[in-house]
Amino acid sequence: MSIYTKWIGRHVVVRTFSAGVHIGVLAEVEGQAVVLTNARRLWAWSGAFTLSEIAETGIKPSESRLSTNVPEILLIQAIELIPTSAAARSSFDATHE
């Protein structure tokens, strides 16, 4: 059993080495490569200081920027995965491009 087994299917914040910060549903993990579905890139945010805070409390939708939703993305150098709360997901859903 992989350490990632319980993470598959969960909505997460992913910090990568060089591709920025993404949010989405974790579909696959292989080494440092992860596949997210229903993913968005977090370009700019307000209302949270750290990625841990973003994952727990969310962002200020009116002062933050998320990219358009993509059905699937492969991120090669994922270095941090943080599960998101329902409150955080609500703030992401309220944030437009």
Buried (B, 14 or more C-beta within 10 A) or exposed (E): EEEEEEBEEEBBBBBBEEBEBBBBBBBEBEEEEBBBBBBBBBEEBEBBEEBEBBBBEBBEBEEBBBBEBBEEBEBEEBEBBBBBEEEBBEBBEBBEE
